[in-house]
Amino acid sequence: MDIDGTLISHNQNVSKMTKKVIEQLQQKGFIFYIATGRMLSLAQVIQKRINPEVEIIASNGSVYQKGHHLHVDHLGWKAISTVYDVTKELGLSTNFFSTDRTFYTRKRPWDLSRLARMRVMQDGAGKFEDVHDRDHLNEVSEQIINGIVIAQGQLDKLAVARQRLIDADVLNVSSSSPDNIELIAKRVDKASAVRAITHQYRIPLDHTIAFGNDKNDLGMLKAAGTGVAMGNSSDEIKAQADVVTEASEDDGLPKYLSRRFLE
């Protein structure tokens, strides 16, 4: 289950219906994962609003839980330095993440819009460190798992940065909003995490359901046995999903699960 625009409402709350349906299905043996671009500590904030039995795919698939085991794929210096050089030249700010810390260049995370801030900070979770220069970034590079470029009002520059990063071919580039670029290790995404988890649990992929609403959910929607797009998704996402449910604000996720498994 993606978080923003899928699992939670615009005010960052998990509805009573969502919590109830998830708990009912957990009692029947269903396994639930939240799958998000947020770093682990921010994903855990949402996990606590549901129940502790829900597991986590964080950092767009770079981090995932299975019981007490935590799998982590790091971004790597070649990708990190490429992002830094491209965004610095274009005057864009980047947030790099560990499991619990944000390393930011140029613009401070708390200066972003409320919606953008939700992707990098929430409820006091996480720590922040200003990256002064390339050498400083190199010093912390082994902690970095993924990143995001948020460029509100600079969409032309963002498009240039996206194409340069795609052409560099040193990382996986996706997006969860028109004003951002999400940065993860090459060959890693939410879909790769879903495949790894189902393999570990020995669950056939055709016994899985994925819910999402944006471009960074597409791989996951295609990898799962049933890909469910939210009613608030773009036409592009809806066209590539197996099913379209109601919007997140109208409890589309629990309504779909209830219709399929509880009625």
C-alpha positions as CSV (number, residue, x, y, z in Angstrom):
1,M,0.0,0.0,0.0
2,D,1.4,3.3,-1.0
3,I,1.0,6.1,1.6
4,D,0.4,9.5,0.1
5,G,-2.7,9.6,-2.0
6,T,-3.5,6.0,-1.3
7,L,-3.5,4.9,2.3
8,I,-3.9,8.3,4.0
9,S,-6.0,11.4,3.5
10,H,-4.7,14.9,2.8
11,N,-4.5,15.6,6.5
12,Q,-2.1,12.6,6.9
13,N,-4.7,10.5,8.9
14,V,-5.5,6.8,8.5
15,S,-9.2,6.4,8.6
16,K,-11.1,4.2,11.1
17,M,-12.4,2.1,8.2
18,T,-8.9,1.5,6.9
19,K,-7.6,0.4,10.3
20,K,-10.6,-1.8,10.9
21,V,-10.5,-3.6,7.6
22,I,-6.7,-4.2,7.8
23,E,-7.1,-5.6,11.3
24,Q,-9.9,-7.9,10.2
25,L,-7.9,-9.3,7.3
26,Q,-4.7,-9.6,9.5
27,Q,-6.8,-11.9,11.7
28,K,-7.5,-14.0,8.6
29,G,-3.7,-14.3,7.9
30,F,-3.3,-11.5,5.4
31,I,0.1,-9.8,5.5
32,F,0.2,-6.0,5.0
33,Y,3.0,-3.7,3.9
34,I,3.1,0.0,3.5
35,A,5.3,1.0,0.6
36,T,6.6,4.5,0.4
37,G,9.3,6.8,-0.8
38,R,9.6,8.2,2.7
39,M,12.6,7.2,4.9
40,L,12.1,4.4,7.4
41,S,11.6,6.7,10.5
42,L,8.8,8.6,8.7
43,A,7.2,5.4,7.4
44,Q,7.1,4.2,11.0
45,V,5.0,7.2,12.0
46,I,2.3,5.9,9.6
47,Q,2.8,2.3,10.7
48,K,2.0,3.3,14.3
49,R,-1.3,4.9,13.2
50,I,-2.4,1.5,11.9
51,N,-0.9,-1.3,14.0
52,P,2.6,-2.7,14.7
53,E,1.9,-5.9,12.7
54,V,1.9,-3.9,9.4
55,E,5.4,-4.1,7.9
56,I,7.3,-1.5,5.9
57,I,8.8,-0.9,2.5
58,A,10.5,2.4,2.7
59,S,12.8,4.6,0.5
60,N,11.0,3.4,-2.6
61,G,12.0,-0.2,-2.1
62,S,15.6,0.4,-0.9
63,V,14.6,-0.5,2.6
64,Y,12.2,-3.3,3.6
65,Q,11.3,-5.3,6.7
66,K,10.6,-9.0,7.2
67,G,10.0,-9.6,10.9
68,H,13.2,-8.4,12.7
69,H,15.3,-8.4,9.5
70,L,15.9,-5.1,7.7
71,H,17.2,-5.1,4.2
72,V,18.9,-1.9,2.9
73,D,20.3,-0.9,-0.5
74,H,22.4,2.2,-0.5
75,L,22.5,4.7,-3.4
76,G,26.3,4.7,-3.8
77,W,28.8,7.5,-4.3
78,K,28.7,7.5,-8.1
79,A,25.0,8.1,-8.1
80,I,25.1,10.6,-5.2
81,S,27.9,12.7,-6.8
82,T,26.1,12.7,-10.1
83,V,22.9,14.0,-8.5
84,Y,24.9,16.6,-6.5
85,D,26.7,17.9,-9.6
86,V,23.6,18.1,-11.8
87,T,21.4,19.8,-9.2
88,K,24.1,22.2,-8.1
89,E,24.6,23.4,-11.7
90,L,20.8,24.0,-12.1
91,G,20.4,25.6,-8.7
92,L,18.1,22.9,-7.3
93,S,18.0,21.5,-3.8
94,T,18.3,17.9,-2.9
95,N,17.3,15.9,0.2
96,F,19.3,12.7,0.7
97,F,18.1,10.1,3.3
98,S,19.5,7.5,5.6
99,T,17.0,5.5,7.7
100,D,16.5,8.4,10.1
101,R,18.4,11.4,8.8
102,T,17.9,14.0,6.0
103,F,21.0,15.5,4.4
104,Y,19.9,18.6,2.5
105,T,21.6,20.9,0.0
106,R,20.6,24.5,-0.5
107,K,17.0,24.7,0.6
108,R,16.1,23.7,4.2
109,P,13.3,21.0,4.3
110,W,11.1,23.1,6.7
111,D,11.1,25.9,4.0
112,L,9.2,23.6,1.6
113,S,5.4,23.7,1.2
114,R,3.3,21.6,3.7
115,L,2.7,18.8,1.2
116,A,6.4,18.6,0.2
117,R,7.5,18.7,3.9
118,M,5.4,15.6,4.6
119,R,7.8,13.7,2.3
120,V,10.9,14.6,4.3
121,M,9.8,15.4,7.9
122,Q,6.9,14.6,10.1
123,D,5.9,14.6,13.8
124,G,9.5,15.4,14.9
125,A,10.7,12.1,13.3
126,G,14.2,12.2,11.8
127,K,17.3,14.4,12.0
128,F,18.7,17.0,9.7
129,E,22.1,17.9,8.4
130,D,23.1,20.7,6.1
131,V,25.5,19.4,3.4
132,H,28.1,22.2,2.9
133,D,30.0,20.9,-0.1
134,R,30.9,17.8,-2.2
135,D,33.5,16.7,0.3
136,H,31.0,16.8,3.1
137,L,28.6,14.8,1.0
138,N,31.3,12.2,0.4
139,E,31.9,11.8,4.1
140,V,28.3,10.9,4.7
141,S,27.7,9.0,1.5
142,E,27.8,5.5,3.0
143,Q,24.7,6.4,5.1
144,I,22.7,7.6,2.1
145,I,19.9,5.2,0.9
146,N,17.8,7.4,-1.4
147,G,17.0,11.0,-2.2
148,I,14.5,13.4,-3.6
149,V,14.7,16.7,-5.6
150,I,11.8,19.0,-4.9
151,A,11.6,22.0,-7.2
152,Q,8.4,24.0,-6.6
153,G,8.0,26.6,-9.3
154,Q,11.1,25.4,-11.2
155,L,9.5,22.7,-13.3
156,D,11.7,23.5,-16.4
157,K,14.9,23.0,-14.4
158,L,13.4,19.9,-12.9
159,A,12.8,18.4,-16.4
160,V,16.3,19.2,-17.4
161,A,17.7,17.5,-14.3
162,R,15.5,14.5,-14.7
163,Q,16.7,13.9,-18.3
164,R,20.4,14.4,-17.3
165,L,20.0,11.9,-14.5
166,I,18.3,9.4,-16.8
167,D,21.0,9.8,-19.4
168,A,23.7,9.3,-16.8
169,D,22.3,5.8,-16.2
170,V,23.7,5.5,-12.6
171,L,20.5,5.4,-10.6
172,N,16.8,4.7,-10.9
173,V,14.7,7.9,-11.4
174,S,11.0,8.1,-10.6
175,S,8.4,10.6,-9.3
176,S,5.6,10.8,-6.8
177,S,4.5,14.3,-7.8
178,P,5.0,16.6,-10.8
179,D,7.4,18.8,-8.8
180,N,9.8,16.1,-7.7
181,I,12.4,13.5,-8.8
182,E,12.8,10.5,-6.6
183,L,16.3,8.9,-6.5
184,I,17.0,5.3,-5.7
185,A,19.7,2.7,-6.4
186,K,19.8,1.2,-9.9
187,R,17.5,-1.8,-10.3
188,V,15.7,-1.0,-7.1
189,D,12.1,0.1,-6.7
190,K,8.9,-0.8,-4.9
191,A,8.4,-3.7,-7.3
192,S,11.8,-5.2,-6.6
193,A,11.0,-5.1,-2.9
194,V,7.6,-6.7,-3.4
195,R,9.2,-9.6,-5.4
196,A,11.9,-10.1,-2.8
197,I,9.3,-10.2,0.1
198,T,7.0,-12.6,-1.7
199,H,9.9,-14.8,-2.4
200,Q,11.0,-14.9,1.2
201,Y,7.4,-15.6,2.4
202,R,7.0,-18.1,-0.5
203,I,3.8,-16.3,-1.6
204,P,3.0,-16.5,-5.3
205,L,2.9,-13.0,-6.9
206,D,-0.6,-13.8,-8.1
207,H,-1.7,-13.8,-4.5
208,T,-0.6,-10.2,-3.9
209,I,-2.5,-6.9,-4.3
210,A,-0.8,-3.5,-4.6
211,F,-2.5,-0.2,-4.2
212,G,-1.0,3.1,-5.6
213,N,-1.8,6.4,-7.2
214,D,1.4,7.8,-8.8
215,K,4.2,7.0,-11.2
216,N,6.5,5.6,-8.5
217,D,3.8,3.0,-7.9
218,L,3.5,1.7,-11.4
219,G,6.2,-1.0,-11.1
220,M,4.6,-2.3,-8.0
221,L,1.1,-2.3,-9.5
222,K,2.4,-4.3,-12.5
223,A,4.4,-6.7,-10.4
224,A,1.5,-7.7,-8.1
225,G,-1.1,-10.2,-9.0
226,T,-3.7,-7.4,-8.8
227,G,-2.7,-3.7,-9.3
228,V,-5.3,-1.4,-7.9
229,A,-5.2,2.3,-8.8
230,M,-6.9,4.9,-6.6
231,G,-9.7,7.0,-8.0
232,N,-7.5,10.1,-7.6
233,S,-4.8,8.6,-9.8
234,S,-4.0,10.1,-13.2
235,D,-5.5,8.5,-16.3
236,E,-2.0,7.1,-17.1
237,I,-1.9,5.1,-13.8
238,K,-5.6,4.0,-14.1
239,A,-5.0,2.7,-17.6
240,Q,-2.1,0.4,-16.5
241,A,-3.8,-0.9,-13.4
242,D,-6.0,-4.0,-13.2
243,V,-8.7,-2.3,-11.1
244,V,-9.7,1.2,-10.2
245,T,-11.2,1.8,-6.8
246,E,-12.6,5.0,-5.1
247,A,-10.3,7.9,-4.2
248,S,-8.2,7.8,-1.1
249,E,-10.4,10.5,0.4
250,D,-13.4,8.2,-0.1
251,D,-11.7,5.2,1.6
252,G,-11.0,3.5,-1.7
253,L,-8.5,1.0,-0.3
254,P,-10.6,-0.5,2.5
255,K,-13.7,-0.4,0.4
256,Y,-12.0,-2.5,-2.3
257,L,-10.6,-5.0,0.3
258,S,-14.0,-5.2,2.0
259,R,-15.9,-5.9,-1.2
260,R,-13.4,-8.6,-2.3
261,F,-12.7,-10.4,1.0
262,L,-15.3,-9.5,3.7
263,E,-18.7,-9.2,2.0
